Each structure stands twice: as C-alpha cells, then as structure tokens.
Amino acid sequence: MNVKILALMLSVALTSAAEARNDSNFRASAEAVAEAQNNPALPPIAARSDVHARLAAWTHTFKTMFDPRTVAKSCLARAIYFEARSESELGQLAVATVILNRSKAENYPSSICGVVYQGASRHNACQFSFACDGQSDLPQDRRAWDTALAVTAMALAEDKPVRSVAAATFYHADYVTPHWSKSMNRLTKIGRHIFYSQG
C-alpha cells in the first residue's frame, strides 16, 4: 500500500480519536479533509473499493497458506523436488510413496512434514538429506518444482500410487550402501533409487 495512503489513514485515525476527546490541537478542518480527498496521489474513490477485494484475497491466501493440507503438500513436494527431481515421474512417485507409508507407520511421525523433517535439527543426520544439509529449502528450478507439485497431487490422490513400492518405508541412492540395507527386504530399483520394506 502506498505510504501516503497509510499516512493519511493514520492521520484520519488520530484525528478521529482526538475529536472524540475534544482535543482542539488535532481538529481536522473541512479544508484539510477536502485537500486529502482531492489529492492526485490518492487513487480515485472507485479504485479504493478495490482495497476490500485485495484484503479479502490476502485473508484467503493466509488461511490457505497455513491450512494443514497445504503445508503437508508443500513438505511432500519439497521432499520430491530435493530427493528425486532428476528421476522420472515414476521414481518421484516412488519416493512420495515411501514418505506417505512412513506417515502411516507406527515408528515414524504421523504427519507428512514430521516424516520429511524428522531429525532435521541434526546436521547431516536426518532422514532426508536436504532437510539437514544447511542449504536453502527453496526450489530454484521452476520446471522441476512444477513437476514435484504435480507428482505430489498424484501421490495424494491415489492410495498406493506405485504398486512395486507399496510397502516401502526406506530407499537410498544406488551409489551408497547404508548399513541398514542388509536387514531390509529389497523391493525394487527405480531410476537411481533402491526401495526396501522392513525385514
């Protein structure tokens, strides 16, 4: 909002408060009000009604932004983006399936964000490396982010989006061999990720 408009609103508010107290030092004159109404820096009255629409839009935006479903979608999309953006859509759906499976499993947090950010306070010692590597969690590649959002929508719309990993709660890249992989049931390899269920 324009600084002049804010200043005018503050001035009107102070003037009204002063008039309510009968404070002669703050009395607004008819000339001052007329000058403010005819100020070319202010939008015409018709344009000012647009402020209500904008406030309603912002209110909706804030309500939507903090809606638990929106937050969960954002967490899942970030995990897909950072963990699997170089993978095919199938590979990205498989990673999403692991996250969703964990959110339903007993030994993990019950929310998608809880699963994605589990252990994030420990540098390089969390469940999903992007969450604790000290780097920004803001997507930089718009196309990959749009794909991650589309994959998120698919993953949340279907119960078990990728049948071959329907029971998977673990995965790792094929260029590492974590110690825990020996005690798991290997399910399949999709792209560069190997998927497991608990043994």
PyRosetta script that sets phi, psi and omega in degrees:
from pyrosetta import init, pose_from_sequence

init()
pose = pose_from_sequence("MNVKILALMLSVALTSAAEARNDSNFRASAEAVAEAQNNPALPPIAARSDVHARLAAWTHTFKTMFDPRTVAKSCLARAIYFEARSESELGQLAVATVILNRSKAENYPSSICGVVYQGASRHNACQFSFACDGQSDLPQDRRAWDTALAVTAMALAEDKPVRSVAAATFYHADYVTPHWSKSMNRLTKIGRHIFYSQG")
pose.set_psi(1, 143.7)
pose.set_omega(1, -178.6)
pose.set_phi(2, -60.1)
pose.set_psi(2, 138.8)
pose.set_omega(2, -178.6)
pose.set_phi(3, -61.5)
pose.set_psi(3, -37.4)
pose.set_omega(3, -179.9)
pose.set_phi(4, -64.9)
pose.set_psi(4, -39.2)
pose.set_omega(4, 179.1)
pose.set_phi(5, -64.6)
pose.set_psi(5, -43.4)
pose.set_omega(5, 178.1)
pose.set_phi(6, -62.2)
pose.set_psi(6, -41.7)
pose.set_omega(6, 179.0)
pose.set_phi(7, -63.4)
pose.set_psi(7, -40.7)
pose.set_omega(7, 178.5)
pose.set_phi(8, -64.6)
pose.set_psi(8, -43.2)
pose.set_omega(8, 179.6)
pose.set_phi(9, -62.0)
pose.set_psi(9, -42.0)
pose.set_omega(9, 178.4)
pose.set_phi(10, -64.2)
pose.set_psi(10, -42.8)
pose.set_omega(10, 179.4)
pose.set_phi(11, -61.7)
pose.set_psi(11, -44.5)
pose.set_omega(11, 179.1)
pose.set_phi(12, -63.2)
pose.set_psi(12, -42.2)
pose.set_omega(12, 179.7)
pose.set_phi(13, -63.1)
pose.set_psi(13, -45.2)
pose.set_omega(13, 179.3)
pose.set_phi(14, -64.8)
pose.set_psi(14, -40.7)
pose.set_omega(14, 179.9)
pose.set_phi(15, -62.7)
pose.set_psi(15, -45.0)
pose.set_omega(15, 179.6)
pose.set_phi(16, -61.7)
pose.set_psi(16, -41.4)
pose.set_omega(16, 179.5)
pose.set_phi(17, -65.7)
pose.set_psi(17, -40.2)
pose.set_omega(17, -179.8)
pose.set_phi(18, -67.1)
pose.set_psi(18, -41.0)
pose.set_omega(18, 179.0)
pose.set_phi(19, -63.9)
pose.set_psi(19, -35.8)
pose.set_omega(19, 178.9)
pose.set_phi(20, -64.0)
pose.set_psi(20, -29.1)
pose.set_omega(20, 178.7)
pose.set_phi(21, -93.1)
pose.set_psi(21, 1.8)
pose.set_omega(21, -175.7)
pose.set_phi(22, 61.2)
pose.set_psi(22, 37.1)
pose.set_omega(22, -180.0)
pose.set_phi(23, -84.3)
pose.set_psi(23, 109.5)
pose.set_omega(23, -174.7)
pose.set_phi(24, -69.4)
pose.set_psi(24, -22.0)
pose.set_omega(24, -179.7)
pose.set_phi(25, -70.0)
pose.set_psi(25, -19.8)
pose.set_omega(25, -176.6)
pose.set_phi(26, -111.5)
pose.set_psi(26, 10.4)
pose.set_omega(26, -176.5)
pose.set_phi(27, -63.3)
pose.set_psi(27, 128.9)
pose.set_omega(27, 177.4)
pose.set_phi(28, -85.8)
pose.set_psi(28, 133.2)
pose.set_omega(28, 177.9)
pose.set_phi(29, -89.9)
pose.set_psi(29, 158.7)
pose.set_omega(29, 177.3)
pose.set_phi(30, -61.0)
pose.set_psi(30, -34.9)
pose.set_omega(30, 179.8)
pose.set_phi(31, -65.5)
pose.set_psi(31, -40.8)
pose.set_omega(31, -179.5)
pose.set_phi(32, -65.4)
pose.set_psi(32, -40.6)
pose.set_omega(32, 178.6)
pose.set_phi(33, -65.7)
pose.set_psi(33, -43.9)
pose.set_omega(33, 179.7)
pose.set_phi(34, -62.5)
pose.set_psi(34, -41.0)
pose.set_omega(34, 179.1)
pose.set_phi(35, -62.0)
pose.set_psi(35, -42.4)
pose.set_omega(35, 178.9)
pose.set_phi(36, -65.0)
pose.set_psi(36, -38.7)
pose.set_omega(36, -179.3)
pose.set_phi(37, -69.5)
pose.set_psi(37, -29.5)
pose.set_omega(37, -178.7)
pose.set_phi(38, -98.0)
pose.set_psi(38, 9.8)
pose.set_omega(38, -177.8)
pose.set_phi(39, -67.7)
pose.set_psi(39, 121.8)
pose.set_omega(39, -178.9)
pose.set_phi(40, -68.3)
pose.set_psi(40, -15.8)
pose.set_omega(40, 178.3)
pose.set_phi(41, -74.2)
pose.set_psi(41, -20.4)
pose.set_omega(41, -179.9)
pose.set_phi(42, -89.2)
pose.set_psi(42, 147.0)
pose.set_omega(42, 177.0)
pose.set_phi(43, -69.5)
pose.set_psi(43, 155.0)
pose.set_omega(43, 176.9)
pose.set_phi(44, -61.0)
pose.set_psi(44, 160.1)
pose.set_omega(44, -176.0)
pose.set_phi(45, -55.3)
pose.set_psi(45, -39.5)
pose.set_omega(45, -179.9)
pose.set_phi(46, -60.7)
pose.set_psi(46, -38.8)
pose.set_omega(46, -179.8)
pose.set_phi(47, -71.8)
pose.set_psi(47, -26.9)
pose.set_omega(47, -179.7)
pose.set_phi(48, -68.2)
pose.set_psi(48, -27.9)
pose.set_omega(48, 178.8)
pose.set_phi(49, -66.2)
pose.set_psi(49, -20.1)
pose.set_omega(49, 176.9)
pose.set_phi(50, -64.4)
pose.set_psi(50, -22.7)
pose.set_omega(50, 179.7)
pose.set_phi(51, -59.3)
pose.set_psi(51, -40.1)
pose.set_omega(51, 179.7)
pose.set_phi(52, -62.7)
pose.set_psi(52, -41.8)
pose.set_omega(52, 178.9)
pose.set_phi(53, -64.8)
pose.set_psi(53, -41.0)
pose.set_omega(53, 179.3)
pose.set_phi(54, -65.7)
pose.set_psi(54, -41.5)
pose.set_omega(54, 177.7)
pose.set_phi(55, -62.6)
pose.set_psi(55, -40.7)
pose.set_omega(55, 177.8)
pose.set_phi(56, -63.6)
pose.set_psi(56, -40.4)
pose.set_omega(56, 179.0)
pose.set_phi(57, -64.6)
pose.set_psi(57, -43.2)
pose.set_omega(57, 179.0)
pose.set_phi(58, -65.4)
pose.set_psi(58, -39.4)
pose.set_omega(58, 177.8)
pose.set_phi(59, -59.7)
pose.set_psi(59, -45.2)
pose.set_omega(59, 177.9)
pose.set_phi(60, -62.1)
pose.set_psi(60, -42.0)
pose.set_omega(60, 179.8)
pose.set_phi(61, -60.5)
pose.set_psi(61, -46.4)
pose.set_omega(61, -179.5)
pose.set_phi(62, -65.8)
pose.set_psi(62, -40.8)
pose.set_omega(62, 178.2)
pose.set_phi(63, -62.4)
pose.set_psi(63, -43.0)
pose.set_omega(63, -179.7)
pose.set_phi(64, -67.2)
pose.set_psi(64, -41.2)
pose.set_omega(64, -177.2)
pose.set_phi(65, -60.4)
pose.set_psi(65, -34.8)
pose.set_omega(65, -176.5)
pose.set_phi(66, -102.4)
pose.set_psi(66, 8.3)
pose.set_omega(66, 175.2)
pose.set_phi(67, -66.8)
pose.set_psi(67, 131.8)
pose.set_omega(67, -177.4)
pose.set_phi(68, -55.3)
pose.set_psi(68, -34.8)
pose.set_omega(68, 179.0)
pose.set_phi(69, -68.1)
pose.set_psi(69, -38.5)
pose.set_omega(69, 178.7)
pose.set_phi(70, -66.4)
pose.set_psi(70, -42.1)
pose.set_omega(70, 178.8)
pose.set_phi(71, -63.9)
pose.set_psi(71, -43.0)
pose.set_omega(71, 179.0)
pose.set_phi(72, -62.5)
pose.set_psi(72, -42.5)
pose.set_omega(72, 177.8)
pose.set_phi(73, -61.5)
pose.set_psi(73, -41.0)
pose.set_omega(73, 180.0)
pose.set_phi(74, -64.0)
pose.set_psi(74, -43.2)
pose.set_omega(74, 178.9)
pose.set_phi(75, -62.8)
pose.set_psi(75, -45.2)
pose.set_omega(75, -179.4)
pose.set_phi(76, -65.5)
pose.set_psi(76, -43.3)
pose.set_omega(76, 179.3)
pose.set_phi(77, -62.8)
pose.set_psi(77, -39.7)
pose.set_omega(77, 178.0)
pose.set_phi(78, -64.1)
pose.set_psi(78, -41.5)
pose.set_omega(78, 178.6)
pose.set_phi(79, -63.3)
pose.set_psi(79, -44.1)
pose.set_omega(79, 178.4)
pose.set_phi(80, -61.9)
pose.set_psi(80, -46.3)
pose.set_omega(80, -178.8)
pose.set_phi(81, -59.4)
pose.set_psi(81, -52.0)
pose.set_omega(81, -174.1)
pose.set_phi(82, -79.6)
pose.set_psi(82, -29.1)
pose.set_omega(82, -177.5)
pose.set_phi(83, -91.1)
pose.set_psi(83, -25.8)
pose.set_omega(83, -169.7)
pose.set_phi(84, -144.6)
pose.set_psi(84, 19.5)
pose.set_omega(84, -174.9)
pose.set_phi(85, -64.0)
pose.set_psi(85, -22.6)
pose.set_omega(85, 178.3)
pose.set_phi(86, -85.1)
pose.set_psi(86, -2.8)
pose.set_omega(86, -179.1)
pose.set_phi(87, -89.1)
pose.set_psi(87, 166.5)
pose.set_omega(87, 173.9)
pose.set_phi(88, -67.4)
pose.set_psi(88, 170.5)
pose.set_omega(88, 175.9)
pose.set_phi(89, -59.8)
pose.set_psi(89, -36.8)
pose.set_omega(89, 177.4)
pose.set_phi(90, -61.4)
pose.set_psi(90, -44.7)
pose.set_omega(90, 178.1)
pose.set_phi(91, -63.4)
pose.set_psi(91, -38.3)
pose.set_omega(91, 178.0)
pose.set_phi(92, -68.5)
pose.set_psi(92, -39.9)
pose.set_omega(92, 176.7)
pose.set_phi(93, -63.6)
pose.set_psi(93, -35.8)
pose.set_omega(93, 179.1)
pose.set_phi(94, -64.7)
pose.set_psi(94, -41.7)
pose.set_omega(94, 177.1)
pose.set_phi(95, -64.0)
pose.set_psi(95, -42.6)
pose.set_omega(95, 177.7)
pose.set_phi(96, -60.5)
pose.set_psi(96, -38.6)
pose.set_omega(96, 179.9)
pose.set_phi(97, -62.3)
pose.set_psi(97, -41.3)
pose.set_omega(97, 177.6)
pose.set_phi(98, -59.5)
pose.set_psi(98, -45.4)
pose.set_omega(98, -179.1)
pose.set_phi(99, -63.5)
pose.set_psi(99, -45.8)
pose.set_omega(99, 179.5)
pose.set_phi(100, -64.2)
pose.set_psi(100, -39.5)
pose.set_omega(100, 177.6)
pose.set_phi(101, -62.2)
pose.set_psi(101, -41.9)
pose.set_omega(101, 179.1)
pose.set_phi(102, -64.3)
pose.set_psi(102, -37.9)
pose.set_omega(102, -178.6)
pose.set_phi(103, -66.3)
pose.set_psi(103, -18.0)
pose.set_omega(103, 178.4)
pose.set_phi(104, -100.8)
pose.set_psi(104, -7.8)
pose.set_omega(104, -177.2)
pose.set_phi(105, -86.6)
pose.set_psi(105, 153.8)
pose.set_omega(105, -176.6)
pose.set_phi(106, -64.5)
pose.set_psi(106, -38.6)
pose.set_omega(106, -171.5)
pose.set_phi(107, -87.2)
pose.set_psi(107, 10.0)
pose.set_omega(107, -176.6)
pose.set_phi(108, -128.9)
pose.set_psi(108, 164.2)
pose.set_omega(108, 174.7)
pose.set_phi(109, -57.4)
pose.set_psi(109, 152.1)
pose.set_omega(109, -174.5)
pose.set_phi(110, -87.3)
pose.set_psi(110, -4.0)
pose.set_omega(110, 179.0)
pose.set_phi(111, -112.1)
pose.set_psi(111, 156.3)
pose.set_omega(111, 178.1)
pose.set_phi(112, -61.1)
pose.set_psi(112, -46.0)
pose.set_omega(112, 179.7)
pose.set_phi(113, -64.6)
pose.set_psi(113, -37.8)
pose.set_omega(113, 177.3)
pose.set_phi(114, -60.5)
pose.set_psi(114, -41.0)
pose.set_omega(114, 177.8)
pose.set_phi(115, -66.9)
pose.set_psi(115, -49.3)
pose.set_omega(115, -175.9)
pose.set_phi(116, -62.1)
pose.set_psi(116, -40.8)
pose.set_omega(116, -175.5)
pose.set_phi(117, -102.8)
pose.set_psi(117, 17.0)
pose.set_omega(117, 177.8)
pose.set_phi(118, -62.0)
pose.set_psi(118, 124.5)
pose.set_omega(118, 179.2)
pose.set_phi(119, 77.3)
pose.set_psi(119, 11.3)
pose.set_omega(119, -175.6)
pose.set_phi(120, -64.4)
pose.set_psi(120, -17.5)
pose.set_omega(120, 179.6)
pose.set_phi(121, -77.3)
pose.set_psi(121, -12.0)
pose.set_omega(121, 178.4)
pose.set_phi(122, -99.8)
pose.set_psi(122, 117.3)
pose.set_omega(122, -176.8)
pose.set_phi(123, -59.7)
pose.set_psi(123, 122.9)
pose.set_omega(123, 179.2)
pose.set_phi(124, 55.3)
pose.set_psi(124, 32.3)
pose.set_omega(124, 179.3)
pose.set_phi(125, -140.7)
pose.set_psi(125, 39.9)
pose.set_omega(125, -178.3)
pose.set_phi(126, -115.2)
pose.set_psi(126, -179.5)
pose.set_omega(126, -177.4)
pose.set_phi(127, -71.0)
pose.set_psi(127, -40.6)
pose.set_omega(127, -179.7)
pose.set_phi(128, -121.3)
pose.set_psi(128, 116.7)
pose.set_omega(128, -168.0)
pose.set_phi(129, -54.8)
pose.set_psi(129, -35.0)
pose.set_omega(129, -178.4)
pose.set_phi(130, -62.2)
pose.set_psi(130, -26.2)
pose.set_omega(130, -174.7)
pose.set_phi(131, -74.1)
pose.set_psi(131, -17.6)
pose.set_omega(131, -176.3)
pose.set_phi(132, -137.1)
pose.set_psi(132, 21.6)
pose.set_omega(132, -178.7)
pose.set_phi(133, -89.2)
pose.set_psi(133, -0.9)
pose.set_omega(133, 178.8)
pose.set_phi(134, 82.5)
pose.set_psi(134, -0.9)
pose.set_omega(134, 179.1)
pose.set_phi(135, -91.3)
pose.set_psi(135, 163.8)
pose.set_omega(135, 177.9)
pose.set_phi(136, -64.7)
pose.set_psi(136, 142.5)
pose.set_omega(136, 176.8)
pose.set_phi(137, -98.3)
pose.set_psi(137, 21.7)
pose.set_omega(137, 178.2)
pose.set_phi(138, -95.6)
pose.set_psi(138, 122.3)
pose.set_omega(138, 179.6)
pose.set_phi(139, -61.4)
pose.set_psi(139, 139.1)
pose.set_omega(139, -179.8)
pose.set_phi(140, -106.8)
pose.set_psi(140, -27.8)
pose.set_omega(140, -177.4)
pose.set_phi(141, -95.7)
pose.set_psi(141, 104.4)
pose.set_omega(141, -173.4)
pose.set_phi(142, -60.6)
pose.set_psi(142, -42.0)
pose.set_omega(142, -178.4)
pose.set_phi(143, -65.0)
pose.set_psi(143, -43.7)
pose.set_omega(143, 178.6)
pose.set_phi(144, -65.6)
pose.set_psi(144, -36.9)
pose.set_omega(144, 178.2)
pose.set_phi(145, -65.5)
pose.set_psi(145, -43.0)
pose.set_omega(145, 177.7)
pose.set_phi(146, -61.1)
pose.set_psi(146, -39.2)
pose.set_omega(146, 177.2)
pose.set_phi(147, -64.7)
pose.set_psi(147, -43.3)
pose.set_omega(147, 179.1)
pose.set_phi(148, -61.3)
pose.set_psi(148, -39.1)
pose.set_omega(148, 177.4)
pose.set_phi(149, -65.6)
pose.set_psi(149, -40.9)
pose.set_omega(149, 178.4)
pose.set_phi(150, -65.7)
pose.set_psi(150, -41.1)
pose.set_omega(150, 178.5)
pose.set_phi(151, -65.7)
pose.set_psi(151, -39.1)
pose.set_omega(151, 176.7)
pose.set_phi(152, -58.4)
pose.set_psi(152, -45.9)
pose.set_omega(152, 179.3)
pose.set_phi(153, -61.3)
pose.set_psi(153, -42.3)
pose.set_omega(153, 178.0)
pose.set_phi(154, -64.0)
pose.set_psi(154, -44.6)
pose.set_omega(154, -177.4)
pose.set_phi(155, -62.9)
pose.set_psi(155, -39.8)
pose.set_omega(155, -178.6)
pose.set_phi(156, -77.6)
pose.set_psi(156, -22.4)
pose.set_omega(156, -179.2)
pose.set_phi(157, -81.2)
pose.set_psi(157, -26.8)
pose.set_omega(157, -177.4)
pose.set_phi(158, -107.5)
pose.set_psi(158, 148.1)
pose.set_omega(158, -178.7)
pose.set_phi(159, -70.3)
pose.set_psi(159, -53.4)
pose.set_omega(159, 177.4)
pose.set_phi(160, -128.9)
pose.set_psi(160, 86.0)
pose.set_omega(160, -171.9)
pose.set_phi(161, -61.0)
pose.set_psi(161, -32.3)
pose.set_omega(161, -179.2)
pose.set_phi(162, -124.2)
pose.set_psi(162, 106.2)
pose.set_omega(162, -174.3)
pose.set_phi(163, -60.1)
pose.set_psi(163, -38.1)
pose.set_omega(163, -176.3)
pose.set_phi(164, -65.2)
pose.set_psi(164, -19.1)
pose.set_omega(164, 177.8)
pose.set_phi(165, -120.0)
pose.set_psi(165, 24.5)
pose.set_omega(165, -175.9)
pose.set_phi(166, -57.3)
pose.set_psi(166, -27.9)
pose.set_omega(166, -179.1)
pose.set_phi(167, -106.4)
pose.set_psi(167, 4.1)
pose.set_omega(167, -174.4)
pose.set_phi(168, -70.0)
pose.set_psi(168, 135.1)
pose.set_omega(168, 173.0)
pose.set_phi(169, -126.3)
pose.set_psi(169, 1.5)
pose.set_omega(169, 179.7)
pose.set_phi(170, -140.7)
pose.set_psi(170, 152.4)
pose.set_omega(170, 169.1)
pose.set_phi(171, -157.6)
pose.set_psi(171, 162.0)
pose.set_omega(171, 172.0)
pose.set_phi(172, -152.7)
pose.set_psi(172, 162.6)
pose.set_omega(172, 177.1)
pose.set_phi(173, -70.7)
pose.set_psi(173, 151.4)
pose.set_omega(173, -176.3)
pose.set_phi(174, -73.9)
pose.set_psi(174, -6.7)
pose.set_omega(174, 179.1)
pose.set_phi(175, -95.5)
pose.set_psi(175, 5.6)
pose.set_omega(175, 173.8)
pose.set_phi(176, -128.8)
pose.set_psi(176, 158.8)
pose.set_omega(176, 176.8)
pose.set_phi(177, -131.9)
pose.set_psi(177, 87.3)
pose.set_omega(177, -179.5)
pose.set_phi(178, -68.1)
pose.set_psi(178, 150.0)
pose.set_omega(178, -177.0)
pose.set_phi(179, -59.3)
pose.set_psi(179, -32.9)
pose.set_omega(179, -176.5)
pose.set_phi(180, -70.3)
pose.set_psi(180, -19.2)
pose.set_omega(180, -175.1)
pose.set_phi(181, -64.5)
pose.set_psi(181, -26.1)
pose.set_omega(181, -179.2)
pose.set_phi(182, -68.6)
pose.set_psi(182, -25.3)
pose.set_omega(182, -178.0)
pose.set_phi(183, -97.0)
pose.set_psi(183, 7.3)
pose.set_omega(183, -177.0)
pose.set_phi(184, -107.9)
pose.set_psi(184, 163.3)
pose.set_omega(184, 173.2)
pose.set_phi(185, -90.8)
pose.set_psi(185, 114.6)
pose.set_omega(185, 178.3)
pose.set_phi(186, -72.2)
pose.set_psi(186, 127.9)
pose.set_omega(186, -178.5)
pose.set_phi(187, -97.7)
pose.set_psi(187, -54.0)
pose.set_omega(187, -176.7)
pose.set_phi(188, -169.9)
pose.set_psi(188, 170.1)
pose.set_omega(188, 173.7)
pose.set_phi(189, -120.6)
pose.set_psi(189, 128.0)
pose.set_omega(189, 176.2)
pose.set_phi(190, -126.2)
pose.set_psi(190, 117.2)
pose.set_omega(190, -176.3)
pose.set_phi(191, 62.6)
pose.set_psi(191, -127.5)
pose.set_omega(191, -179.1)
pose.set_phi(192, -95.1)
pose.set_psi(192, 6.3)
pose.set_omega(192, -177.1)
pose.set_phi(193, -112.0)
pose.set_psi(193, 140.1)
pose.set_omega(193, 175.7)
pose.set_phi(194, -109.2)
pose.set_psi(194, 131.2)
pose.set_omega(194, -173.6)
pose.set_phi(195, -109.8)
pose.set_psi(195, 143.7)
pose.set_omega(195, -175.7)
pose.set_phi(196, -136.0)
pose.set_psi(196, 154.1)
pose.set_omega(196, 166.6)
pose.set_phi(197, -114.4)
pose.set_psi(197, 164.1)
pose.set_omega(197, -179.4)
pose.set_phi(198, -68.8)
pose.set_psi(198, 142.3)
pose.set_omega(198, -175.4)
pose.set_phi(199, -80.1)
pose.dump_pdb("model.pdb")
